[in-house]
């Protein structure tokens, strides 16, 4: 299973989003620091999660990190998170 599928599954099952996008931005960082050559090092998540709406920005980011868990987080060089 690829990392994108793992991220999608974790977001769907743990955050109950109304909608979301998972975007692999690794190609934009090819050859830069943090590029491990896997093509799966830099990611962006755009999330509409009503359950997180009343939380602070930091709490929302922490919730996303917790949902992904250390196994996924430790394989990422960069993760951008934005909320709708």
Secondary structure, 3 states (H helix, E strand, C coil): CCHHHHHHHHHHHHHCCCEEEEEECHHHHCCCCCCCCCCCCEEEEEEECHHHCCCCHHHHHHHHHHHHHHHHHCCCCEEEEEEC
